[in-house]
Amino acid sequence: MTDHSATPTVNSDQDAAGFERMTVQLRRLLDAMAAATPDPELVDAATDDLSALADWFAEQAAPTSDQVTGRLVGIPGRGQALVPVFRVDRADDHRVGGTVRFGRYHHGSDGTTHGGAIALFLEEVLGYLAVSGRSRSLTASLQLDYRSATLVDRDLQVDAWFEREEGRKRFLRATLHDGEVLCVEAKALCVALRAAG
């Protein structure tokens, strides 16, 4: 189950903006690396640089309750580099819509997006909608029906909506379109956390 709490823990808007800039560059790196056929010298140099970066970040590791990634609600993907950027153009507590573009990092085969990347993205969107204007919840189930190939490097239309609520159960749906072509339909069940006490 995925916890859809989203409490920012950075100290300022400037800190959040800096983290967003870093995440943008990390996404860019992942796409560029996935698209490259690097020579051995580049692989060796990149390995050394990435090892040094990992060491620097490891020195500032915090408990999961204090980490920044996944809690920055004003940043695309909440600061998670694995999640593709969702550009929202309409939203309320019951519906959200916009566009997403899966890059080369999310490539599965033959120019199409990996199904797991699509599931990650739609779980993020539906989970966020499940707590929009509501209490915290966990994703209990996510069902995806892949209707057509989802191509990388294309702007895709996303629509997600809150279907109904039954006690602690929240039922949500989403679609992913490439123009008129339906690529994916999704259904999610999220369960509100029990009140403490």
N, C-alpha and C positions, 0 to 999 in steps of 0.2 A: 504494500500500500504506500502511496506517495502522500506525504503531508503537504497540504497546500497553505501552510502559513507563509507569510511574506512580510517579515518585519525588517526594515533596513537597519543595519548596524554600523554604517559608516558614520564618521563624525561630522561631515558637512556636505553640502551640494558640490563643493569643489572636489572633495574626495570621490564622490560618486561619478562626477564627470571624468576624472582621471581614470577611474576603474573602467568606465565605458570606453574611453579611447584605447586602453590596453586590450580590452576584450575585442574591439573591432580589429585591431592588428593581429590578435591571436587567431580570429576567424580567417583573416586574410592569409596568414601563414599556413593554416590547415588546408585551405583551398589550393594555395600555390604548391604546397608539398604534394598533395594528392594528384595534381596535374603534371608534376615534373617527372622527368627521367634523369635524375642527377648523376653527375660523374662521381667517382669514388672520393675525390678530393673535397667536393662539396659535402658529401655525406659525412666525412670525417670531421670537417670544420663545424658543420651544423650540430653534430653529436656533442662535440666539446662545448659549444655555446649553449645548447639546450641543457646539458648537464649542469653547467654553472648557474643557469637561471633556476633550475629545479632546486639546487642547493640554497640559493638566496631566498626563494619562497619558503622552503622547508624551515628556515630559521625563524620565520614569522608565522608558523602554523598556530592555529587557535582551536579550541574545542568547537565541535560542529554547531553548538548553540551560539557561538560568536562569529562564525565565518561570514564573509561578505557575499560570496558567490551564492546565487539562488535566492537572495533576500532583497535585491535592489529592484523594487517594483517599478521605478521610473526608467529602467534600462531594458532594451530588448532582450528577451530571454532571461531577465532578472540577473544578468551578468554571467550566465552559463554559456560558455563558448560552443558547446555541442548543439545547443538549440539554435536553429536558424532564426534570423530576424523576422518578426511579424510586424508589419506596418499596419497599424490599426487606423481605419478611417471612419468607423462608427462603433459605438459601444454604449451599453447601459447595463443595468444589473441582470438583464434577461437575454441579451444578445450581443455578439461582437462579430465584426467583419473587417476584412482588410486583405492584404496580399502577403505572400511569402515567396521566397526564392531559395531553393535548395542549390547549394554550390557543389563544386567537384568533391569536396570532402564527404558529402552525403551520397556520392555516386555508388550505385549497386553494380549494374552491368548494362551494357548497350545503351548508354546515355540516359538511363533511368535512375530515379532516386531509390535508395535502399529502403525497403519496407519498414525496417526498424527505425530509421530516421524519421519517417512519416509518423509512426506510432509515438515516438518521443515528442515530436512537435505537437501532435493533436492532443496528447495527454496533458501537455503544458497548457494549451489553450483552454481545454475543457476544465481542467483542474482549477485554473485561475478564475474562470467564469463561475465555477461552483461556489467560490467563496466571495464573489463580488457582491458586496452589500449583505453578506451573510456570515455566519460563524465559520470557524475552521472546519475542514473536512479532510478525509482521506479517500483516495481513489480505490474502490473495491474491485471494479472490473472495467476493462476497456475492450471493445470489440470493433475491429476494422474490417470492412469489406473493400478490397482493392478492385475497382471496376475497370480501370484503364491504366496504362503505363503513365507514370508521373515523371516527366522529363526534368533533368537538372537545368539550371541556368535559364529558367523561364519564370515570369511573374504569374503566380497562381492565386486564384481567389479562394478565400477562406470565409466560411460562414459557420458560426457556432451559436447554439441557443439552448436556453434552460427550458426543458420540456415540462417537468412537473416535480413536485416534492411530496413524499409520503412519509410522514414522521421524520426520521433522521435520514431517509434515503433521498438523494437528489439525482434525477435522471436528466442527462444532457445528450445533445446530438451535434454533429458537425459534418460539413461537406468540404471537399477540396476539388476545385474545378480548374481546368486549363481551357479558358474561353468557354465554349458551350459543352465541352467534354467533361463528364463527371469522372474524376480519378479515384476518389476515395469517399466512403461514407463511414462515419464513426458513431458509436454509442458508448456512453460512459455512465457508470453508477458510482457516485461519490456518497460517502456516509459521514454525516456530521459527527464530530466528537461529542462524547457525553459530557455534560456539565460536571465540573469538579464538585466533590462534596458527597 
